[in-house]
Amino acid sequence: MIIVYAIIDRRYIGALPDFIKPLSRWRKIARLKRELEFSPSPGHILYQIGALQVESGNMQEGRKQLEKAHDLIQEHPDIEYYLGVARIRMGELELGKEALESALQMNPKIQYGFPYVYLIEYCLKKEEHREQINAYMEKIFEYGNPKIYYEVGVVFHKAGYAKEAREMFQKALVIFRSSPSFLRKQQRYYAIMSKIRSIWQG
């Protein structure tokens, strides 16, 4: 019954996390590593491996692969983005900020506003002036989907800003409720998690 419900949820509802995605990501990384052994131009394969590892939370290994890709491919905004994420999360704040800003300079719409999530994380860790955080938040508002509000809320929560975190989770819920029905399945998980965290933070 659990398996049947999970299948129905992934197809029609979207309330549960995608349990298959980590396995699919792992299999793709394994396949790319096999391809890497025989590739005469490995830059793009290294980038794909590094990006997948960053997405899975393996920042150290992801950064290593992305730095190799960076040496082989110049001015690639997605490489800069994922390098920035890995470096910010590993505490290499200035290098991370530099990479994210480089990605945005090459492609202002890269990753649908998510560079600003990590730039806000940089500001909070560096205790930057509130004006800079507000400037990045203006960019977040331009994209304004439940997922990005949820992720910003998590960043504020981890930095100890409970009020700001709660506001972001509530914004995620408001946007979800006003979303067209065809978008709700994609965003329902983040709306549910925002609701849980909003209640949890009181």
PyMOL CGO cylinders between C-alpha atoms (Angstrom):
from pymol import cmd
from pymol.cgo import CYLINDER

trace = [
    CYLINDER, 0.00, 0.00, 0.00, 2.83, 2.38, 0.85, 0.3, 1, 1, 1, 1, 1, 1,
    CYLINDER, 2.83, 2.38, 0.85, 4.51, 1.79, -2.51, 0.3, 1, 1, 1, 1, 1, 1,
    CYLINDER, 4.51, 1.79, -2.51, 1.22, 2.24, -4.38, 0.3, 1, 1, 1, 1, 1, 1,
    CYLINDER, 1.22, 2.24, -4.38, 0.52, 5.52, -2.55, 0.3, 1, 1, 1, 1, 1, 1,
    CYLINDER, 0.52, 5.52, -2.55, 4.06, 6.75, -3.27, 0.3, 1, 1, 1, 1, 1, 1,
    CYLINDER, 4.06, 6.75, -3.27, 3.60, 6.05, -6.99, 0.3, 1, 1, 1, 1, 1, 1,
    CYLINDER, 3.60, 6.05, -6.99, 0.22, 7.83, -7.05, 0.3, 1, 1, 1, 1, 1, 1,
    CYLINDER, 0.22, 7.83, -7.05, 1.68, 10.76, -5.12, 0.3, 1, 1, 1, 1, 1, 1,
    CYLINDER, 1.68, 10.76, -5.12, 4.57, 11.25, -7.53, 0.3, 1, 1, 1, 1, 1, 1,
    CYLINDER, 4.57, 11.25, -7.53, 2.25, 11.17, -10.52, 0.3, 1, 1, 1, 1, 1, 1,
    CYLINDER, 2.25, 11.17, -10.52, -0.70, 13.22, -9.30, 0.3, 1, 1, 1, 1, 1, 1,
    CYLINDER, -0.70, 13.22, -9.30, -0.16, 14.87, -5.89, 0.3, 1, 1, 1, 1, 1, 1,
    CYLINDER, -0.16, 14.87, -5.89, 3.45, 15.81, -5.13, 0.3, 1, 1, 1, 1, 1, 1,
    CYLINDER, 3.45, 15.81, -5.13, 3.14, 15.83, -1.34, 0.3, 1, 1, 1, 1, 1, 1,
    CYLINDER, 3.14, 15.83, -1.34, 6.01, 13.41, -0.73, 0.3, 1, 1, 1, 1, 1, 1,
    CYLINDER, 6.01, 13.41, -0.73, 9.69, 13.92, -1.53, 0.3, 1, 1, 1, 1, 1, 1,
    CYLINDER, 9.69, 13.92, -1.53, 10.96, 12.15, -4.63, 0.3, 1, 1, 1, 1, 1, 1,
    CYLINDER, 10.96, 12.15, -4.63, 12.44, 8.98, -3.11, 0.3, 1, 1, 1, 1, 1, 1,
    CYLINDER, 12.44, 8.98, -3.11, 13.64, 7.79, -6.52, 0.3, 1, 1, 1, 1, 1, 1,
    CYLINDER, 13.64, 7.79, -6.52, 15.65, 10.93, -7.28, 0.3, 1, 1, 1, 1, 1, 1,
    CYLINDER, 15.65, 10.93, -7.28, 18.69, 10.13, -5.06, 0.3, 1, 1, 1, 1, 1, 1,
    CYLINDER, 18.69, 10.13, -5.06, 18.97, 6.67, -6.62, 0.3, 1, 1, 1, 1, 1, 1,
    CYLINDER, 18.97, 6.67, -6.62, 18.62, 8.11, -10.13, 0.3, 1, 1, 1, 1, 1, 1,
    CYLINDER, 18.62, 8.11, -10.13, 21.28, 10.70, -9.31, 0.3, 1, 1, 1, 1, 1, 1,
    CYLINDER, 21.28, 10.70, -9.31, 23.65, 8.04, -7.96, 0.3, 1, 1, 1, 1, 1, 1,
    CYLINDER, 23.65, 8.04, -7.96, 23.19, 5.88, -11.07, 0.3, 1, 1, 1, 1, 1, 1,
    CYLINDER, 23.19, 5.88, -11.07, 23.80, 8.87, -13.33, 0.3, 1, 1, 1, 1, 1, 1,
    CYLINDER, 23.80, 8.87, -13.33, 27.01, 9.77, -11.48, 0.3, 1, 1, 1, 1, 1, 1,
    CYLINDER, 27.01, 9.77, -11.48, 28.21, 6.16, -11.81, 0.3, 1, 1, 1, 1, 1, 1,
    CYLINDER, 28.21, 6.16, -11.81, 27.46, 6.20, -15.56, 0.3, 1, 1, 1, 1, 1, 1,
    CYLINDER, 27.46, 6.20, -15.56, 29.23, 9.52, -16.05, 0.3, 1, 1, 1, 1, 1, 1,
    CYLINDER, 29.23, 9.52, -16.05, 32.29, 8.28, -14.19, 0.3, 1, 1, 1, 1, 1, 1,
    CYLINDER, 32.29, 8.28, -14.19, 32.50, 5.32, -16.56, 0.3, 1, 1, 1, 1, 1, 1,
    CYLINDER, 32.50, 5.32, -16.56, 32.22, 7.69, -19.52, 0.3, 1, 1, 1, 1, 1, 1,
    CYLINDER, 32.22, 7.69, -19.52, 34.91, 9.89, -18.03, 0.3, 1, 1, 1, 1, 1, 1,
    CYLINDER, 34.91, 9.89, -18.03, 37.51, 7.11, -18.38, 0.3, 1, 1, 1, 1, 1, 1,
    CYLINDER, 37.51, 7.11, -18.38, 37.19, 7.17, -22.18, 0.3, 1, 1, 1, 1, 1, 1,
    CYLINDER, 37.19, 7.17, -22.18, 36.35, 10.81, -22.87, 0.3, 1, 1, 1, 1, 1, 1,
    CYLINDER, 36.35, 10.81, -22.87, 38.89, 12.84, -24.89, 0.3, 1, 1, 1, 1, 1, 1,
    CYLINDER, 38.89, 12.84, -24.89, 37.28, 16.10, -23.66, 0.3, 1, 1, 1, 1, 1, 1,
    CYLINDER, 37.28, 16.10, -23.66, 36.11, 15.50, -20.09, 0.3, 1, 1, 1, 1, 1, 1,
    CYLINDER, 36.11, 15.50, -20.09, 35.13, 19.05, -19.11, 0.3, 1, 1, 1, 1, 1, 1,
    CYLINDER, 35.13, 19.05, -19.11, 31.37, 18.69, -19.53, 0.3, 1, 1, 1, 1, 1, 1,
    CYLINDER, 31.37, 18.69, -19.53, 31.33, 15.27, -17.88, 0.3, 1, 1, 1, 1, 1, 1,
    CYLINDER, 31.33, 15.27, -17.88, 33.25, 16.61, -14.89, 0.3, 1, 1, 1, 1, 1, 1,
    CYLINDER, 33.25, 16.61, -14.89, 30.77, 19.47, -14.67, 0.3, 1, 1, 1, 1, 1, 1,
    CYLINDER, 30.77, 19.47, -14.67, 27.78, 17.11, -14.71, 0.3, 1, 1, 1, 1, 1, 1,
    CYLINDER, 27.78, 17.11, -14.71, 29.31, 14.89, -12.03, 0.3, 1, 1, 1, 1, 1, 1,
    CYLINDER, 29.31, 14.89, -12.03, 30.17, 17.87, -9.86, 0.3, 1, 1, 1, 1, 1, 1,
    CYLINDER, 30.17, 17.87, -9.86, 26.72, 19.43, -10.22, 0.3, 1, 1, 1, 1, 1, 1,
    CYLINDER, 26.72, 19.43, -10.22, 24.99, 16.16, -9.30, 0.3, 1, 1, 1, 1, 1, 1,
    CYLINDER, 24.99, 16.16, -9.30, 27.22, 15.74, -6.26, 0.3, 1, 1, 1, 1, 1, 1,
    CYLINDER, 27.22, 15.74, -6.26, 26.50, 19.27, -5.07, 0.3, 1, 1, 1, 1, 1, 1,
    CYLINDER, 26.50, 19.27, -5.07, 22.77, 18.64, -5.51, 0.3, 1, 1, 1, 1, 1, 1,
    CYLINDER, 22.77, 18.64, -5.51, 23.12, 15.47, -3.42, 0.3, 1, 1, 1, 1, 1, 1,
    CYLINDER, 23.12, 15.47, -3.42, 24.91, 17.38, -0.63, 0.3, 1, 1, 1, 1, 1, 1,
    CYLINDER, 24.91, 17.38, -0.63, 28.43, 16.07, -1.30, 0.3, 1, 1, 1, 1, 1, 1,
    CYLINDER, 28.43, 16.07, -1.30, 30.00, 19.53, -1.44, 0.3, 1, 1, 1, 1, 1, 1,
    CYLINDER, 30.00, 19.53, -1.44, 33.63, 18.49, -1.08, 0.3, 1, 1, 1, 1, 1, 1,
    CYLINDER, 33.63, 18.49, -1.08, 33.63, 15.97, -3.92, 0.3, 1, 1, 1, 1, 1, 1,
    CYLINDER, 33.63, 15.97, -3.92, 31.41, 18.19, -6.04, 0.3, 1, 1, 1, 1, 1, 1,
    CYLINDER, 31.41, 18.19, -6.04, 33.73, 21.14, -5.65, 0.3, 1, 1, 1, 1, 1, 1,
    CYLINDER, 33.73, 21.14, -5.65, 36.72, 18.99, -6.63, 0.3, 1, 1, 1, 1, 1, 1,
    CYLINDER, 36.72, 18.99, -6.63, 35.07, 17.87, -9.87, 0.3, 1, 1, 1, 1, 1, 1,
    CYLINDER, 35.07, 17.87, -9.87, 33.78, 21.34, -10.67, 0.3, 1, 1, 1, 1, 1, 1,
    CYLINDER, 33.78, 21.34, -10.67, 37.21, 22.91, -10.19, 0.3, 1, 1, 1, 1, 1, 1,
    CYLINDER, 37.21, 22.91, -10.19, 38.63, 20.41, -12.70, 0.3, 1, 1, 1, 1, 1, 1,
    CYLINDER, 38.63, 20.41, -12.70, 35.83, 21.32, -15.11, 0.3, 1, 1, 1, 1, 1, 1,
    CYLINDER, 35.83, 21.32, -15.11, 36.48, 25.02, -14.51, 0.3, 1, 1, 1, 1, 1, 1,
    CYLINDER, 36.48, 25.02, -14.51, 40.10, 24.58, -15.60, 0.3, 1, 1, 1, 1, 1, 1,
    CYLINDER, 40.10, 24.58, -15.60, 38.93, 23.01, -18.87, 0.3, 1, 1, 1, 1, 1, 1,
    CYLINDER, 38.93, 23.01, -18.87, 35.89, 25.15, -19.71, 0.3, 1, 1, 1, 1, 1, 1,
    CYLINDER, 35.89, 25.15, -19.71, 36.02, 28.91, -19.44, 0.3, 1, 1, 1, 1, 1, 1,
    CYLINDER, 36.02, 28.91, -19.44, 33.02, 31.20, -18.78, 0.3, 1, 1, 1, 1, 1, 1,
    CYLINDER, 33.02, 31.20, -18.78, 30.44, 28.51, -18.06, 0.3, 1, 1, 1, 1, 1, 1,
    CYLINDER, 30.44, 28.51, -18.06, 27.74, 30.06, -15.82, 0.3, 1, 1, 1, 1, 1, 1,
    CYLINDER, 27.74, 30.06, -15.82, 26.46, 26.75, -14.45, 0.3, 1, 1, 1, 1, 1, 1,
    CYLINDER, 26.46, 26.75, -14.45, 29.94, 25.66, -13.38, 0.3, 1, 1, 1, 1, 1, 1,
    CYLINDER, 29.94, 25.66, -13.38, 30.35, 28.99, -11.60, 0.3, 1, 1, 1, 1, 1, 1,
    CYLINDER, 30.35, 28.99, -11.60, 26.94, 28.59, -9.94, 0.3, 1, 1, 1, 1, 1, 1,
    CYLINDER, 26.94, 28.59, -9.94, 27.57, 25.11, -8.56, 0.3, 1, 1, 1, 1, 1, 1,
    CYLINDER, 27.57, 25.11, -8.56, 31.10, 26.06, -7.51, 0.3, 1, 1, 1, 1, 1, 1,
    CYLINDER, 31.10, 26.06, -7.51, 29.62, 29.02, -5.65, 0.3, 1, 1, 1, 1, 1, 1,
    CYLINDER, 29.62, 29.02, -5.65, 27.10, 26.81, -3.86, 0.3, 1, 1, 1, 1, 1, 1,
    CYLINDER, 27.10, 26.81, -3.86, 29.75, 24.29, -2.83, 0.3, 1, 1, 1, 1, 1, 1,
    CYLINDER, 29.75, 24.29, -2.83, 32.15, 26.95, -1.61, 0.3, 1, 1, 1, 1, 1, 1,
    CYLINDER, 32.15, 26.95, -1.61, 29.52, 28.84, 0.38, 0.3, 1, 1, 1, 1, 1, 1,
    CYLINDER, 29.52, 28.84, 0.38, 28.37, 25.62, 2.03, 0.3, 1, 1, 1, 1, 1, 1,
    CYLINDER, 28.37, 25.62, 2.03, 31.97, 24.64, 2.82, 0.3, 1, 1, 1, 1, 1, 1,
    CYLINDER, 31.97, 24.64, 2.82, 32.71, 28.00, 4.42, 0.3, 1, 1, 1, 1, 1, 1,
    CYLINDER, 32.71, 28.00, 4.42, 34.81, 29.41, 1.57, 0.3, 1, 1, 1, 1, 1, 1,
    CYLINDER, 34.81, 29.41, 1.57, 32.61, 32.47, 1.62, 0.3, 1, 1, 1, 1, 1, 1,
    CYLINDER, 32.61, 32.47, 1.62, 34.53, 34.98, -0.48, 0.3, 1, 1, 1, 1, 1, 1,
    CYLINDER, 34.53, 34.98, -0.48, 35.34, 32.46, -3.21, 0.3, 1, 1, 1, 1, 1, 1,
    CYLINDER, 35.34, 32.46, -3.21, 31.73, 31.31, -3.18, 0.3, 1, 1, 1, 1, 1, 1,
    CYLINDER, 31.73, 31.31, -3.18, 30.37, 34.83, -3.52, 0.3, 1, 1, 1, 1, 1, 1,
    CYLINDER, 30.37, 34.83, -3.52, 32.81, 35.55, -6.35, 0.3, 1, 1, 1, 1, 1, 1,
    CYLINDER, 32.81, 35.55, -6.35, 31.68, 32.45, -8.27, 0.3, 1, 1, 1, 1, 1, 1,
    CYLINDER, 31.68, 32.45, -8.27, 27.97, 33.21, -7.81, 0.3, 1, 1, 1, 1, 1, 1,
    CYLINDER, 27.97, 33.21, -7.81, 28.40, 36.80, -8.94, 0.3, 1, 1, 1, 1, 1, 1,
    CYLINDER, 28.40, 36.80, -8.94, 30.36, 35.56, -11.96, 0.3, 1, 1, 1, 1, 1, 1,
    CYLINDER, 30.36, 35.56, -11.96, 27.51, 33.17, -12.82, 0.3, 1, 1, 1, 1, 1, 1,
    CYLINDER, 27.51, 33.17, -12.82, 24.96, 35.99, -12.59, 0.3, 1, 1, 1, 1, 1, 1,
    CYLINDER, 24.96, 35.99, -12.59, 27.10, 38.28, -14.71, 0.3, 1, 1, 1, 1, 1, 1,
    CYLINDER, 27.10, 38.28, -14.71, 27.21, 35.66, -17.47, 0.3, 1, 1, 1, 1, 1, 1,
    CYLINDER, 27.21, 35.66, -17.47, 23.54, 34.74, -17.14, 0.3, 1, 1, 1, 1, 1, 1,
    CYLINDER, 23.54, 34.74, -17.14, 21.35, 36.98, -14.93, 0.3, 1, 1, 1, 1, 1, 1,
    CYLINDER, 21.35, 36.98, -14.93, 18.51, 34.42, -14.95, 0.3, 1, 1, 1, 1, 1, 1,
    CYLINDER, 18.51, 34.42, -14.95, 20.63, 31.40, -14.12, 0.3, 1, 1, 1, 1, 1, 1,
    CYLINDER, 20.63, 31.40, -14.12, 18.91, 28.76, -11.97, 0.3, 1, 1, 1, 1, 1, 1,
    CYLINDER, 18.91, 28.76, -11.97, 15.77, 30.90, -11.67, 0.3, 1, 1, 1, 1, 1, 1,
    CYLINDER, 15.77, 30.90, -11.67, 17.06, 33.14, -8.88, 0.3, 1, 1, 1, 1, 1, 1,
    CYLINDER, 17.06, 33.14, -8.88, 18.71, 30.53, -6.68, 0.3, 1, 1, 1, 1, 1, 1,
    CYLINDER, 18.71, 30.53, -6.68, 22.13, 32.25, -6.68, 0.3, 1, 1, 1, 1, 1, 1,
    CYLINDER, 22.13, 32.25, -6.68, 20.48, 34.91, -4.50, 0.3, 1, 1, 1, 1, 1, 1,
    CYLINDER, 20.48, 34.91, -4.50, 19.54, 32.28, -1.90, 0.3, 1, 1, 1, 1, 1, 1,
    CYLINDER, 19.54, 32.28, -1.90, 23.23, 31.51, -1.40, 0.3, 1, 1, 1, 1, 1, 1,
    CYLINDER, 23.23, 31.51, -1.40, 24.25, 35.17, -1.59, 0.3, 1, 1, 1, 1, 1, 1,
    CYLINDER, 24.25, 35.17, -1.59, 21.82, 35.82, 1.27, 0.3, 1, 1, 1, 1, 1, 1,
    CYLINDER, 21.82, 35.82, 1.27, 23.45, 32.92, 3.12, 0.3, 1, 1, 1, 1, 1, 1,
    CYLINDER, 23.45, 32.92, 3.12, 26.83, 34.59, 2.50, 0.3, 1, 1, 1, 1, 1, 1,
    CYLINDER, 26.83, 34.59, 2.50, 25.55, 37.89, 3.91, 0.3, 1, 1, 1, 1, 1, 1,
    CYLINDER, 25.55, 37.89, 3.91, 24.14, 36.24, 7.03, 0.3, 1, 1, 1, 1, 1, 1,
    CYLINDER, 24.14, 36.24, 7.03, 27.36, 34.34, 7.70, 0.3, 1, 1, 1, 1, 1, 1,
    CYLINDER, 27.36, 34.34, 7.70, 29.43, 37.48, 7.14, 0.3, 1, 1, 1, 1, 1, 1,
    CYLINDER, 29.43, 37.48, 7.14, 26.97, 39.64, 9.12, 0.3, 1, 1, 1, 1, 1, 1,
    CYLINDER, 26.97, 39.64, 9.12, 26.68, 42.04, 6.19, 0.3, 1, 1, 1, 1, 1, 1,
    CYLINDER, 26.68, 42.04, 6.19, 24.53, 45.17, 6.30, 0.3, 1, 1, 1, 1, 1, 1,
    CYLINDER, 24.53, 45.17, 6.30, 20.80, 44.58, 6.05, 0.3, 1, 1, 1, 1, 1, 1,
    CYLINDER, 20.80, 44.58, 6.05, 20.63, 46.74, 2.92, 0.3, 1, 1, 1, 1, 1, 1,
    CYLINDER, 20.63, 46.74, 2.92, 22.55, 44.14, 0.94, 0.3, 1, 1, 1, 1, 1, 1,
    CYLINDER, 22.55, 44.14, 0.94, 20.27, 41.34, 2.11, 0.3, 1, 1, 1, 1, 1, 1,
    CYLINDER, 20.27, 41.34, 2.11, 17.25, 43.45, 1.16, 0.3, 1, 1, 1, 1, 1, 1,
    CYLINDER, 17.25, 43.45, 1.16, 18.71, 43.98, -2.33, 0.3, 1, 1, 1, 1, 1, 1,
    CYLINDER, 18.71, 43.98, -2.33, 19.05, 40.23, -2.79, 0.3, 1, 1, 1, 1, 1, 1,
    CYLINDER, 19.05, 40.23, -2.79, 15.54, 39.72, -1.40, 0.3, 1, 1, 1, 1, 1, 1,
    CYLINDER, 15.54, 39.72, -1.40, 14.18, 42.01, -4.11, 0.3, 1, 1, 1, 1, 1, 1,
    CYLINDER, 14.18, 42.01, -4.11, 15.60, 39.56, -6.63, 0.3, 1, 1, 1, 1, 1, 1,
    CYLINDER, 15.60, 39.56, -6.63, 13.99, 36.65, -4.77, 0.3, 1, 1, 1, 1, 1, 1,
    CYLINDER, 13.99, 36.65, -4.77, 10.62, 38.43, -4.98, 0.3, 1, 1, 1, 1, 1, 1,
    CYLINDER, 10.62, 38.43, -4.98, 10.98, 38.61, -8.77, 0.3, 1, 1, 1, 1, 1, 1,
    CYLINDER, 10.98, 38.61, -8.77, 10.95, 34.80, -8.96, 0.3, 1, 1, 1, 1, 1, 1,
    CYLINDER, 10.95, 34.80, -8.96, 8.61, 34.24, -6.03, 0.3, 1, 1, 1, 1, 1, 1,
    CYLINDER, 8.61, 34.24, -6.03, 7.79, 30.54, -6.15, 0.3, 1, 1, 1, 1, 1, 1,
    CYLINDER, 7.79, 30.54, -6.15, 7.21, 28.33, -3.08, 0.3, 1, 1, 1, 1, 1, 1,
    CYLINDER, 7.21, 28.33, -3.08, 10.50, 26.47, -3.49, 0.3, 1, 1, 1, 1, 1, 1,
    CYLINDER, 10.50, 26.47, -3.49, 12.71, 29.55, -3.46, 0.3, 1, 1, 1, 1, 1, 1,
    CYLINDER, 12.71, 29.55, -3.46, 10.83, 31.09, -0.51, 0.3, 1, 1, 1, 1, 1, 1,
    CYLINDER, 10.83, 31.09, -0.51, 11.14, 27.81, 1.38, 0.3, 1, 1, 1, 1, 1, 1,
    CYLINDER, 11.14, 27.81, 1.38, 14.89, 27.60, 0.75, 0.3, 1, 1, 1, 1, 1, 1,
    CYLINDER, 14.89, 27.60, 0.75, 15.43, 31.22, 1.83, 0.3, 1, 1, 1, 1, 1, 1,
    CYLINDER, 15.43, 31.22, 1.83, 13.40, 30.47, 4.95, 0.3, 1, 1, 1, 1, 1, 1,
    CYLINDER, 13.40, 30.47, 4.95, 15.67, 27.54, 5.76, 0.3, 1, 1, 1, 1, 1, 1,
    CYLINDER, 15.67, 27.54, 5.76, 18.72, 29.79, 5.33, 0.3, 1, 1, 1, 1, 1, 1,
    CYLINDER, 18.72, 29.79, 5.33, 17.26, 32.40, 7.70, 0.3, 1, 1, 1, 1, 1, 1,
    CYLINDER, 17.26, 32.40, 7.70, 16.31, 29.69, 10.20, 0.3, 1, 1, 1, 1, 1, 1,
    CYLINDER, 16.31, 29.69, 10.20, 19.81, 28.18, 10.24, 0.3, 1, 1, 1, 1, 1, 1,
    CYLINDER, 19.81, 28.18, 10.24, 21.28, 31.65, 10.81, 0.3, 1, 1, 1, 1, 1, 1,
    CYLINDER, 21.28, 31.65, 10.81, 18.99, 32.20, 13.81, 0.3, 1, 1, 1, 1, 1, 1,
    CYLINDER, 18.99, 32.20, 13.81, 16.56, 34.65, 12.21, 0.3, 1, 1, 1, 1, 1, 1,
    CYLINDER, 16.56, 34.65, 12.21, 13.29, 33.01, 13.27, 0.3, 1, 1, 1, 1, 1, 1,
    CYLINDER, 13.29, 33.01, 13.27, 11.02, 35.94, 12.36, 0.3, 1, 1, 1, 1, 1, 1,
    CYLINDER, 11.02, 35.94, 12.36, 12.41, 36.27, 8.84, 0.3, 1, 1, 1, 1, 1, 1,
    CYLINDER, 12.41, 36.27, 8.84, 12.30, 32.51, 8.36, 0.3, 1, 1, 1, 1, 1, 1,
    CYLINDER, 12.30, 32.51, 8.36, 8.64, 32.36, 9.37, 0.3, 1, 1, 1, 1, 1, 1,
    CYLINDER, 8.64, 32.36, 9.37, 7.81, 35.20, 6.96, 0.3, 1, 1, 1, 1, 1, 1,
    CYLINDER, 7.81, 35.20, 6.96, 9.42, 33.29, 4.10, 0.3, 1, 1, 1, 1, 1, 1,
    CYLINDER, 9.42, 33.29, 4.10, 7.55, 30.08, 4.93, 0.3, 1, 1, 1, 1, 1, 1,
    CYLINDER, 7.55, 30.08, 4.93, 4.29, 32.01, 5.05, 0.3, 1, 1, 1, 1, 1, 1,
    CYLINDER, 4.29, 32.01, 5.05, 5.06, 33.65, 1.69, 0.3, 1, 1, 1, 1, 1, 1,
    CYLINDER, 5.06, 33.65, 1.69, 5.65, 30.18, 0.23, 0.3, 1, 1, 1, 1, 1, 1,
    CYLINDER, 5.65, 30.18, 0.23, 2.16, 29.17, 1.39, 0.3, 1, 1, 1, 1, 1, 1,
    CYLINDER, 2.16, 29.17, 1.39, 0.51, 32.31, 0.01, 0.3, 1, 1, 1, 1, 1, 1,
    CYLINDER, 0.51, 32.31, 0.01, 2.14, 31.87, -3.38, 0.3, 1, 1, 1, 1, 1, 1,
    CYLINDER, 2.14, 31.87, -3.38, 1.23, 28.18, -3.46, 0.3, 1, 1, 1, 1, 1, 1,
    CYLINDER, 1.23, 28.18, -3.46, -2.45, 28.90, -2.78, 0.3, 1, 1, 1, 1, 1, 1,
    CYLINDER, -2.45, 28.90, -2.78, -2.57, 31.43, -5.61, 0.3, 1, 1, 1, 1, 1, 1,
    CYLINDER, -2.57, 31.43, -5.61, -0.68, 29.21, -8.09, 0.3, 1, 1, 1, 1, 1, 1,
    CYLINDER, -0.68, 29.21, -8.09, -2.43, 27.69, -11.10, 0.3, 1, 1, 1, 1, 1, 1,
    CYLINDER, -2.43, 27.69, -11.10, -3.44, 24.08, -10.55, 0.3, 1, 1, 1, 1, 1, 1,
    CYLINDER, -3.44, 24.08, -10.55, -0.95, 22.74, -13.09, 0.3, 1, 1, 1, 1, 1, 1,
    CYLINDER, -0.95, 22.74, -13.09, 1.95, 24.18, -11.01, 0.3, 1, 1, 1, 1, 1, 1,
    CYLINDER, 1.95, 24.18, -11.01, 0.75, 22.95, -7.64, 0.3, 1, 1, 1, 1, 1, 1,
    CYLINDER, 0.75, 22.95, -7.64, 1.99, 19.39, -8.01, 0.3, 1, 1, 1, 1, 1, 1,
    CYLINDER, 1.99, 19.39, -8.01, 5.54, 20.70, -8.58, 0.3, 1, 1, 1, 1, 1, 1,
    CYLINDER, 5.54, 20.70, -8.58, 5.42, 22.98, -5.54, 0.3, 1, 1, 1, 1, 1, 1,
    CYLINDER, 5.42, 22.98, -5.54, 3.19, 21.09, -3.09, 0.3, 1, 1, 1, 1, 1, 1,
    CYLINDER, 3.19, 21.09, -3.09, 6.08, 19.46, -1.21, 0.3, 1, 1, 1, 1, 1, 1,
    CYLINDER, 6.08, 19.46, -1.21, 7.63, 22.88, -0.47, 0.3, 1, 1, 1, 1, 1, 1,
    CYLINDER, 7.63, 22.88, -0.47, 4.27, 24.27, 0.62, 0.3, 1, 1, 1, 1, 1, 1,
    CYLINDER, 4.27, 24.27, 0.62, 3.79, 21.37, 3.03, 0.3, 1, 1, 1, 1, 1, 1,
    CYLINDER, 3.79, 21.37, 3.03, 7.31, 21.73, 4.43, 0.3, 1, 1, 1, 1, 1, 1,
    CYLINDER, 7.31, 21.73, 4.43, 6.77, 25.48, 4.77, 0.3, 1, 1, 1, 1, 1, 1,
    CYLINDER, 6.77, 25.48, 4.77, 3.57, 24.85, 6.71, 0.3, 1, 1, 1, 1, 1, 1,
    CYLINDER, 3.57, 24.85, 6.71, 5.32, 22.39, 9.03, 0.3, 1, 1, 1, 1, 1, 1,
    CYLINDER, 5.32, 22.39, 9.03, 8.25, 24.73, 9.67, 0.3, 1, 1, 1, 1, 1, 1,
    CYLINDER, 8.25, 24.73, 9.67, 5.95, 27.72, 10.15, 0.3, 1, 1, 1, 1, 1, 1,
    CYLINDER, 5.95, 27.72, 10.15, 4.00, 25.85, 12.85, 0.3, 1, 1, 1, 1, 1, 1,
    CYLINDER, 4.00, 25.85, 12.85, 7.21, 24.47, 14.37, 0.3, 1, 1, 1, 1, 1, 1,
    CYLINDER, 7.21, 24.47, 14.37, 8.66, 27.98, 14.74, 0.3, 1, 1, 1, 1, 1, 1,
    CYLINDER, 8.66, 27.98, 14.74, 5.43, 29.19, 16.34, 0.3, 1, 1, 1, 1, 1, 1,
]
cmd.load_cgo(trace, "trace")
